[in-house]
Amino acid sequence: MTKLKPCPFCGNKAKIEHSTRSMVYDQYEVYCEKCGAQMPNWKPLWLDRFFDTEEDAINAWNRRVRE
């Protein structure tokens, strides 16, 4: 598994969680444990900030504009 980069805002540790919000499919989210930063809500509203796979969530969190 790819390691999560630190929070781009405060530099602290990020965490990935498996959500049980849906009984139909898996959902994953990444957020900062200190400042609470989360992935932007770019998906349809009913999907919020969740991703279908752990890998997709990690890749989205680790993406940086200047890299």
PyMOL Python script that loads the backbone (N, CA, C, O; Angstrom):
from pymol import cmd

cmd.read_pdbstr("""\
ATOM      1  N   MET A   1       0.843  -1.181   0.000  1.00  0.00           N
ATOM      2  CA  MET A   1       0.000   0.000   0.000  1.00  0.00           C
ATOM      3  C   MET A   1       0.887   1.243   0.000  1.00  0.00           C
ATOM      4  O   MET A   1       1.918   1.278   0.672  1.00  0.00           O
ATOM      5  N   THR A   2       0.486   2.247  -0.747  1.00  0.00           N
ATOM      6  CA  THR A   2       1.192   3.509  -0.816  1.00  0.00           C
ATOM      7  C   THR A   2       0.992   4.285   0.480  1.00  0.00           C
ATOM      8  O   THR A   2      -0.103   4.303   1.041  1.00  0.00           O
ATOM      9  N   LYS A   3       2.056   4.923   0.947  1.00  0.00           N
ATOM     10  CA  LYS A   3       1.999   5.700   2.173  1.00  0.00           C
ATOM     11  C   LYS A   3       1.325   7.051   1.909  1.00  0.00           C
ATOM     12  O   LYS A   3       1.544   7.662   0.864  1.00  0.00           O
ATOM     13  N   LEU A   4       0.505   7.512   2.857  1.00  0.00           N
ATOM     14  CA  LEU A   4      -0.136   8.818   2.740  1.00  0.00           C
ATOM     15  C   LEU A   4       0.882   9.923   2.996  1.00  0.00           C
ATOM     16  O   LEU A   4       1.688   9.847   3.923  1.00  0.00           O
ATOM     17  N   LYS A   5       0.825  10.941   2.160  1.00  0.00           N
ATOM     18  CA  LYS A   5       1.651  12.115   2.399  1.00  0.00           C
ATOM     19  C   LYS A   5       1.044  12.910   3.552  1.00  0.00           C
ATOM     20  O   LYS A   5      -0.136  12.751   3.863  1.00  0.00           O
ATOM     21  N   PRO A   6       1.845  13.764   4.184  1.00  0.00           N
ATOM     22  CA  PRO A   6       1.289  14.596   5.250  1.00  0.00           C
ATOM     23  C   PRO A   6       0.268  15.585   4.688  1.00  0.00           C
ATOM     24  O   PRO A   6       0.178  15.789   3.477  1.00  0.00           O
ATOM     25  N   CYS A   7      -0.486  16.183   5.582  1.00  0.00           N
ATOM     26  CA  CYS A   7      -1.489  17.176   5.192  1.00  0.00           C
ATOM     27  C   CYS A   7      -0.820  18.324   4.451  1.00  0.00           C
ATOM     28  O   CYS A   7       0.195  18.841   4.916  1.00  0.00           O
ATOM     29  N   PRO A   8      -1.372  18.742   3.295  1.00  0.00           N
ATOM     30  CA  PRO A   8      -0.764  19.841   2.547  1.00  0.00           C
ATOM     31  C   PRO A   8      -0.961  21.192   3.221  1.00  0.00           C
ATOM     32  O   PRO A   8      -0.330  22.169   2.819  1.00  0.00           O
ATOM     33  N   PHE A   9      -1.809  21.272   4.223  1.00  0.00           N
ATOM     34  CA  PHE A   9      -2.092  22.543   4.890  1.00  0.00           C
ATOM     35  C   PHE A   9      -1.308  22.719   6.189  1.00  0.00           C
ATOM     36  O   PHE A   9      -0.722  23.777   6.418  1.00  0.00           O
ATOM     37  N   CYS A  10      -1.293  21.694   7.040  1.00  0.00           N
ATOM     38  CA  CYS A  10      -0.623  21.835   8.334  1.00  0.00           C
ATOM     39  C   CYS A  10       0.592  20.924   8.480  1.00  0.00           C
ATOM     40  O   CYS A  10       1.368  21.086   9.422  1.00  0.00           O
ATOM     41  N   GLY A  11       0.776  19.958   7.557  1.00  0.00           N
ATOM     42  CA  GLY A  11       1.936  19.094   7.593  1.00  0.00           C
ATOM     43  C   GLY A  11       1.837  17.909   8.539  1.00  0.00           C
ATOM     44  O   GLY A  11       2.796  17.150   8.681  1.00  0.00           O
ATOM     45  N   ASN A  12       0.703  17.741   9.179  1.00  0.00           N
ATOM     46  CA  ASN A  12       0.545  16.633  10.116  1.00  0.00           C
ATOM     47  C   ASN A  12       0.046  15.374   9.425  1.00  0.00           C
ATOM     48  O   ASN A  12      -0.213  15.366   8.221  1.00  0.00           O
ATOM     49  N   LYS A  13      -0.081  14.322  10.202  1.00  0.00           N
ATOM     50  CA  LYS A  13      -0.419  12.993   9.703  1.00  0.00           C
ATOM     51  C   LYS A  13      -1.853  12.923   9.148  1.00  0.00           C
ATOM     52  O   LYS A  13      -2.795  13.467   9.725  1.00  0.00           O
ATOM     53  N   ALA A  14      -1.975  12.238   8.018  1.00  0.00           N
ATOM     54  CA  ALA A  14      -3.284  11.980   7.416  1.00  0.00           C
ATOM     55  C   ALA A  14      -3.718  10.565   7.771  1.00  0.00           C
ATOM     56  O   ALA A  14      -2.894   9.712   8.098  1.00  0.00           O
ATOM     57  N   LYS A  15      -4.998  10.334   7.704  1.00  0.00           N
ATOM     58  CA  LYS A  15      -5.553   9.027   8.047  1.00  0.00           C
ATOM     59  C   LYS A  15      -6.555   8.619   6.983  1.00  0.00           C
ATOM     60  O   LYS A  15      -7.275   9.457   6.441  1.00  0.00           O
ATOM     61  N   ILE A  16      -6.597   7.328   6.687  1.00  0.00           N
ATOM     62  CA  ILE A  16      -7.597   6.805   5.756  1.00  0.00           C
ATOM     63  C   ILE A  16      -8.572   5.957   6.557  1.00  0.00           C
ATOM     64  O   ILE A  16      -8.184   5.198   7.445  1.00  0.00           O
ATOM     65  N   GLU A  17      -9.849   6.108   6.219  1.00  0.00           N
ATOM     66  CA  GLU A  17     -10.886   5.337   6.900  1.00  0.00           C
ATOM     67  C   GLU A  17     -11.801   4.668   5.894  1.00  0.00           C
ATOM     68  O   GLU A  17     -12.106   5.214   4.834  1.00  0.00           O
ATOM     69  N   HIS A  18     -12.223   3.489   6.251  1.00  0.00           N
ATOM     70  CA  HIS A  18     -13.232   2.767   5.493  1.00  0.00           C
ATOM     71  C   HIS A  18     -14.578   3.196   6.043  1.00  0.00           C
ATOM     72  O   HIS A  18     -14.814   3.099   7.247  1.00  0.00           O
ATOM     73  N   SER A  19     -15.456   3.664   5.185  1.00  0.00           N
ATOM     74  CA  SER A  19     -16.759   4.148   5.625  1.00  0.00           C
ATOM     75  C   SER A  19     -17.809   3.055   5.519  1.00  0.00           C
ATOM     76  O   SER A  19     -17.821   2.281   4.561  1.00  0.00           O
ATOM     77  N   THR A  20     -18.662   2.999   6.480  1.00  0.00           N
ATOM     78  CA  THR A  20     -19.772   2.049   6.451  1.00  0.00           C
ATOM     79  C   THR A  20     -21.071   2.766   6.122  1.00  0.00           C
ATOM     80  O   THR A  20     -22.158   2.259   6.399  1.00  0.00           O
ATOM     81  N   ARG A  21     -20.953   3.947   5.528  1.00  0.00           N
ATOM     82  CA  ARG A  21     -22.141   4.717   5.163  1.00  0.00           C
ATOM     83  C   ARG A  21     -23.016   3.992   4.154  1.00  0.00           C
ATOM     84  O   ARG A  21     -24.239   4.130   4.172  1.00  0.00           O
ATOM     85  N   SER A  22     -22.404   3.236   3.294  1.00  0.00           N
ATOM     86  CA  SER A  22     -23.149   2.519   2.267  1.00  0.00           C
ATOM     87  C   SER A  22     -23.099   1.020   2.543  1.00  0.00           C
ATOM     88  O   SER A  22     -22.035   0.467   2.822  1.00  0.00           O
ATOM     89  N   MET A  23     -24.235   0.383   2.465  1.00  0.00           N
ATOM     90  CA  MET A  23     -24.269  -1.071   2.639  1.00  0.00           C
ATOM     91  C   MET A  23     -24.053  -1.786   1.311  1.00  0.00           C
ATOM     92  O   MET A  23     -23.924  -3.009   1.277  1.00  0.00           O
ATOM     93  N   VAL A  24     -24.013  -1.033   0.226  1.00  0.00           N
ATOM     94  CA  VAL A  24     -23.918  -1.610  -1.110  1.00  0.00           C
ATOM     95  C   VAL A  24     -22.475  -1.749  -1.578  1.00  0.00           C
ATOM     96  O   VAL A  24     -22.132  -2.738  -2.226  1.00  0.00           O
ATOM     97  N   TYR A  25     -21.632  -0.786  -1.266  1.00  0.00           N
ATOM     98  CA  TYR A  25     -20.252  -0.832  -1.737  1.00  0.00           C
ATOM     99  C   TYR A  25     -19.322  -0.162  -0.730  1.00  0.00           C
ATOM    100  O   TYR A  25     -19.763   0.574   0.153  1.00  0.00           O
ATOM    101  N   ASP A  26     -18.032  -0.433  -0.881  1.00  0.00           N
ATOM    102  CA  ASP A  26     -17.033   0.146   0.012  1.00  0.00           C
ATOM    103  C   ASP A  26     -16.798   1.611  -0.326  1.00  0.00           C
ATOM    104  O   ASP A  26     -16.903   2.018  -1.483  1.00  0.00           O
ATOM    105  N   GLN A  27     -16.480   2.397   0.698  1.00  0.00           N
ATOM    106  CA  GLN A  27     -16.146   3.798   0.512  1.00  0.00           C
ATOM    107  C   GLN A  27     -14.957   4.132   1.406  1.00  0.00           C
ATOM    108  O   GLN A  27     -14.882   3.677   2.548  1.00  0.00           O
ATOM    109  N   TYR A  28     -14.036   4.924   0.884  1.00  0.00           N
ATOM    110  CA  TYR A  28     -12.845   5.303   1.628  1.00  0.00           C
ATOM    111  C   TYR A  28     -12.696   6.813   1.604  1.00  0.00           C
ATOM    112  O   TYR A  28     -13.022   7.461   0.610  1.00  0.00           O
ATOM    113  N   GLU A  29     -12.203   7.372   2.705  1.00  0.00           N
ATOM    114  CA  GLU A  29     -11.924   8.798   2.767  1.00  0.00           C
ATOM    115  C   GLU A  29     -10.593   9.017   3.472  1.00  0.00           C
ATOM    116  O   GLU A  29     -10.169   8.214   4.302  1.00  0.00           O
ATOM    117  N   VAL A  30      -9.946  10.123   3.120  1.00  0.00           N
ATOM    118  CA  VAL A  30      -8.681  10.506   3.743  1.00  0.00           C
ATOM    119  C   VAL A  30      -8.878  11.886   4.351  1.00  0.00           C
ATOM    120  O   VAL A  30      -9.507  12.758   3.752  1.00  0.00           O
ATOM    121  N   TYR A  31      -8.335  12.074   5.545  1.00  0.00           N
ATOM    122  CA  TYR A  31      -8.424  13.380   6.197  1.00  0.00           C
ATOM    123  C   TYR A  31      -7.232  13.573   7.128  1.00  0.00           C
ATOM    124  O   TYR A  31      -6.555  12.614   7.499  1.00  0.00           O
ATOM    125  N   CYS A  32      -6.987  14.826   7.499  1.00  0.00           N
ATOM    126  CA  CYS A  32      -5.906  15.161   8.411  1.00  0.00           C
ATOM    127  C   CYS A  32      -6.384  14.960   9.841  1.00  0.00           C
ATOM    128  O   CYS A  32      -7.470  15.408  10.208  1.00  0.00           O
ATOM    129  N   GLU A  33      -5.576  14.292  10.638  1.00  0.00           N
ATOM    130  CA  GLU A  33      -5.947  14.025  12.029  1.00  0.00           C
ATOM    131  C   GLU A  33      -5.917  15.283  12.900  1.00  0.00           C
ATOM    132  O   GLU A  33      -6.571  15.328  13.941  1.00  0.00           O
ATOM    133  N   LYS A  34      -5.161  16.304  12.481  1.00  0.00           N
ATOM    134  CA  LYS A  34      -5.054  17.507  13.306  1.00  0.00           C
ATOM    135  C   LYS A  34      -6.016  18.619  12.872  1.00  0.00           C
ATOM    136  O   LYS A  34      -6.835  19.080  13.666  1.00  0.00           O
ATOM    137  N   CYS A  35      -5.913  19.047  11.607  1.00  0.00           N
ATOM    138  CA  CYS A  35      -6.728  20.194  11.174  1.00  0.00           C
ATOM    139  C   CYS A  35      -8.056  19.791  10.534  1.00  0.00           C
ATOM    140  O   CYS A  35      -8.925  20.639  10.330  1.00  0.00           O
ATOM    141  N   GLY A  36      -8.223  18.501  10.214  1.00  0.00           N
ATOM    142  CA  GLY A  36      -9.495  18.023   9.664  1.00  0.00           C
ATOM    143  C   GLY A  36      -9.658  18.223   8.165  1.00  0.00           C
ATOM    144  O   GLY A  36     -10.746  17.997   7.634  1.00  0.00           O
ATOM    145  N   ALA A  37      -8.607  18.640   7.471  1.00  0.00           N
ATOM    146  CA  ALA A  37      -8.701  18.821   6.019  1.00  0.00           C
ATOM    147  C   ALA A  37      -9.130  17.507   5.365  1.00  0.00           C
ATOM    148  O   ALA A  37      -8.698  16.428   5.771  1.00  0.00           O
ATOM    149  N   GLN A  38      -9.991  17.618   4.341  1.00  0.00           N
ATOM    150  CA  GLN A  38     -10.498  16.447   3.630  1.00  0.00           C
ATOM    151  C   GLN A  38     -10.358  16.680   2.140  1.00  0.00           C
ATOM    152  O   GLN A  38     -10.051  17.782   1.686  1.00  0.00           O
ATOM    153  N   MET A  39     -10.588  15.623   1.399  1.00  0.00           N
ATOM    154  CA  MET A  39     -10.579  15.743  -0.052  1.00  0.00           C
ATOM    155  C   MET A  39     -11.741  16.642  -0.469  1.00  0.00           C
ATOM    156  O   MET A  39     -12.795  16.621   0.166  1.00  0.00           O
ATOM    157  N   PRO A  40     -11.559  17.436  -1.537  1.00  0.00           N
ATOM    158  CA  PRO A  40     -12.666  18.286  -1.987  1.00  0.00           C
ATOM    159  C   PRO A  40     -13.843  17.465  -2.489  1.00  0.00           C
ATOM    160  O   PRO A  40     -13.687  16.321  -2.915  1.00  0.00           O
ATOM    161  N   ASN A  41     -14.993  18.056  -2.431  1.00  0.00           N
ATOM    162  CA  ASN A  41     -16.228  17.396  -2.843  1.00  0.00           C
ATOM    163  C   ASN A  41     -16.391  17.531  -4.357  1.00  0.00           C
ATOM    164  O   ASN A  41     -17.232  18.301  -4.822  1.00  0.00           O
ATOM    165  N   TRP A  42     -15.593  16.788  -5.126  1.00  0.00           N
ATOM    166  CA  TRP A  42     -15.637  16.902  -6.582  1.00  0.00           C
ATOM    167  C   TRP A  42     -16.506  15.838  -7.235  1.00  0.00           C
ATOM    168  O   TRP A  42     -16.757  15.898  -8.438  1.00  0.00           O
ATOM    169  N   LYS A  43     -16.962  14.876  -6.467  1.00  0.00           N
ATOM    170  CA  LYS A  43     -17.821  13.816  -7.005  1.00  0.00           C
ATOM    171  C   LYS A  43     -19.290  14.230  -6.862  1.00  0.00           C
ATOM    172  O   LYS A  43     -19.577  15.247  -6.231  1.00  0.00           O
ATOM    173  N   PRO A  44     -20.215  13.474  -7.428  1.00  0.00           N
ATOM    174  CA  PRO A  44     -21.629  13.787  -7.228  1.00  0.00           C
ATOM    175  C   PRO A  44     -21.941  13.883  -5.739  1.00  0.00           C
ATOM    176  O   PRO A  44     -21.325  13.194  -4.926  1.00  0.00           O
ATOM    177  N   LEU A  45     -22.888  14.728  -5.390  1.00  0.00           N
ATOM    178  CA  LEU A  45     -23.180  15.002  -3.981  1.00  0.00           C
ATOM    179  C   LEU A  45     -23.428  13.758  -3.142  1.00  0.00           C
ATOM    180  O   LEU A  45     -23.017  13.709  -1.983  1.00  0.00           O
ATOM    181  N   TRP A  46     -24.087  12.757  -3.698  1.00  0.00           N
ATOM    182  CA  TRP A  46     -24.395  11.570  -2.897  1.00  0.00           C
ATOM    183  C   TRP A  46     -23.166  10.729  -2.602  1.00  0.00           C
ATOM    184  O   TRP A  46     -23.217   9.851  -1.741  1.00  0.00           O
ATOM    185  N   LEU A  47     -22.043  10.981  -3.308  1.00  0.00           N
ATOM    186  CA  LEU A  47     -20.806  10.266  -3.027  1.00  0.00           C
ATOM    187  C   LEU A  47     -19.880  11.044  -2.098  1.00  0.00           C
ATOM    188  O   LEU A  47     -18.920  10.489  -1.563  1.00  0.00           O
ATOM    189  N   ASP A  48     -20.174  12.351  -1.905  1.00  0.00           N
ATOM    190  CA  ASP A  48     -19.368  13.213  -1.041  1.00  0.00           C
ATOM    191  C   ASP A  48     -17.890  13.113  -1.362  1.00  0.00           C
ATOM    192  O   ASP A  48     -17.499  13.206  -2.525  1.00  0.00           O
ATOM    193  N   ARG A  49     -17.063  12.925  -0.338  1.00  0.00           N
ATOM    194  CA  ARG A  49     -15.614  12.888  -0.496  1.00  0.00           C
ATOM    195  C   ARG A  49     -15.078  11.471  -0.511  1.00  0.00           C
ATOM    196  O   ARG A  49     -13.880  11.263  -0.318  1.00  0.00           O
ATOM    197  N   PHE A  50     -15.933  10.502  -0.734  1.00  0.00           N
ATOM    198  CA  PHE A  50     -15.547   9.106  -0.640  1.00  0.00           C
ATOM    199  C   PHE A  50     -15.079   8.547  -1.973  1.00  0.00           C
ATOM    200  O   PHE A  50     -15.508   8.989  -3.039  1.00  0.00           O
ATOM    201  N   PHE A  51     -14.192   7.568  -1.890  1.00  0.00           N
ATOM    202  CA  PHE A  51     -13.655   6.896  -3.069  1.00  0.00           C
ATOM    203  C   PHE A  51     -13.988   5.413  -2.991  1.00  0.00           C
ATOM    204  O   PHE A  51     -14.182   4.872  -1.903  1.00  0.00           O
ATOM    205  N   ASP A  52     -14.054   4.759  -4.142  1.00  0.00           N
ATOM    206  CA  ASP A  52     -14.447   3.351  -4.212  1.00  0.00           C
ATOM    207  C   ASP A  52     -13.359   2.409  -3.722  1.00  0.00           C
ATOM    208  O   ASP A  52     -13.654   1.330  -3.208  1.00  0.00           O
ATOM    209  N   THR A  53     -12.104   2.811  -3.878  1.00  0.00           N
ATOM    210  CA  THR A  53     -11.009   1.948  -3.429  1.00  0.00           C
ATOM    211  C   THR A  53     -10.058   2.742  -2.546  1.00  0.00           C
ATOM    212  O   THR A  53      -9.970   3.966  -2.641  1.00  0.00           O
ATOM    213  N   GLU A  54      -9.355   2.027  -1.694  1.00  0.00           N
ATOM    214  CA  GLU A  54      -8.363   2.644  -0.827  1.00  0.00           C
ATOM    215  C   GLU A  54      -7.266   3.292  -1.670  1.00  0.00           C
ATOM    216  O   GLU A  54      -6.798   4.389  -1.366  1.00  0.00           O
ATOM    217  N   GLU A  55      -6.867   2.600  -2.725  1.00  0.00           N
ATOM    218  CA  GLU A  55      -5.822   3.116  -3.606  1.00  0.00           C
ATOM    219  C   GLU A  55      -6.227   4.437  -4.253  1.00  0.00           C
ATOM    220  O   GLU A  55      -5.410   5.355  -4.329  1.00  0.00           O
ATOM    221  N   ASP A  56      -7.480   4.555  -4.726  1.00  0.00           N
ATOM    222  CA  ASP A  56      -7.954   5.799  -5.335  1.00  0.00           C
ATOM    223  C   ASP A  56      -7.931   6.949  -4.334  1.00  0.00           C
ATOM    224  O   ASP A  56      -7.544   8.068  -4.672  1.00  0.00           O
ATOM    225  N   ALA A  57      -8.346   6.672  -3.110  1.00  0.00           N
ATOM    226  CA  ALA A  57      -8.361   7.705  -2.067  1.00  0.00           C
ATOM    227  C   ALA A  57      -6.944   8.179  -1.757  1.00  0.00           C
ATOM    228  O   ALA A  57      -6.705   9.380  -1.634  1.00  0.00           O
ATOM    229  N   ILE A  58      -6.014   7.254  -1.632  1.00  0.00           N
ATOM    230  CA  ILE A  58      -4.623   7.596  -1.332  1.00  0.00           C
ATOM    231  C   ILE A  58      -4.010   8.381  -2.484  1.00  0.00           C
ATOM    232  O   ILE A  58      -3.336   9.384  -2.253  1.00  0.00           O
ATOM    233  N   ASN A  59      -4.230   7.943  -3.711  1.00  0.00           N
ATOM    234  CA  ASN A  59      -3.678   8.645  -4.874  1.00  0.00           C
ATOM    235  C   ASN A  59      -4.216  10.069  -4.979  1.00  0.00           C
ATOM    236  O   ASN A  59      -3.467  10.987  -5.314  1.00  0.00           O
ATOM    237  N   ALA A  60      -5.490  10.261  -4.700  1.00  0.00           N
ATOM    238  CA  ALA A  60      -6.080  11.598  -4.750  1.00  0.00           C
ATOM    239  C   ALA A  60      -5.489  12.488  -3.657  1.00  0.00           C
ATOM    240  O   ALA A  60      -5.158  13.645  -3.917  1.00  0.00           O
ATOM    241  N   TRP A  61      -5.354  11.966  -2.444  1.00  0.00           N
ATOM    242  CA  TRP A  61      -4.790  12.732  -1.336  1.00  0.00           C
ATOM    243  C   TRP A  61      -3.330  13.096  -1.617  1.00  0.00           C
ATOM    244  O   TRP A  61      -2.904  14.214  -1.329  1.00  0.00           O
ATOM    245  N   ASN A  62      -2.584  12.180  -2.161  1.00  0.00           N
ATOM    246  CA  ASN A  62      -1.154  12.389  -2.386  1.00  0.00           C
ATOM    247  C   ASN A  62      -0.845  13.288  -3.580  1.00  0.00           C
ATOM    248  O   ASN A  62       0.300  13.711  -3.744  1.00  0.00           O
ATOM    249  N   ARG A  63      -1.824  13.585  -4.405  1.00  0.00           N
ATOM    250  CA  ARG A  63      -1.607  14.427  -5.582  1.00  0.00           C
ATOM    251  C   ARG A  63      -1.334  15.857  -5.132  1.00  0.00           C
ATOM    252  O   ARG A  63      -2.090  16.420  -4.339  1.00  0.00           O
ATOM    253  N   ARG A  64      -0.256  16.439  -5.638  1.00  0.00           N
ATOM    254  CA  ARG A  64       0.106  17.821  -5.320  1.00  0.00           C
ATOM    255  C   ARG A  64       0.294  18.587  -6.616  1.00  0.00           C
ATOM    256  O   ARG A  64       0.848  18.050  -7.575  1.00  0.00           O
ATOM    257  N   VAL A  65      -0.151  19.816  -6.661  1.00  0.00           N
ATOM    258  CA  VAL A  65      -0.110  20.631  -7.873  1.00  0.00           C
ATOM    259  C   VAL A  65       1.306  20.835  -8.380  1.00  0.00           C
ATOM    260  O   VAL A  65       1.540  20.758  -9.586  1.00  0.00           O
ATOM    261  N   ARG A  66       2.245  21.090  -7.499  1.00  0.00           N
ATOM    262  CA  ARG A  66       3.601  21.457  -7.912  1.00  0.00           C
ATOM    263  C   ARG A  66       4.544  20.284  -8.070  1.00  0.00           C
ATOM    264  O   ARG A  66       5.745  20.487  -8.244  1.00  0.00           O
ATOM    265  N   GLU A  67       4.044  19.077  -8.017  1.00  0.00           N
ATOM    266  CA  GLU A  67       4.922  17.908  -8.167  1.00  0.00           C
ATOM    267  C   GLU A  67       4.803  17.312  -9.542  1.00  0.00           C
ATOM    268  O   GLU A  67       5.469  16.322  -9.845  1.00  0.00           O
TER     269      GLU A  67
END
""", "prot")
cmd.dss("prot")
cmd.show_as("cartoon", "prot")
cmd.util.cbc("prot")
cmd.orient("prot")
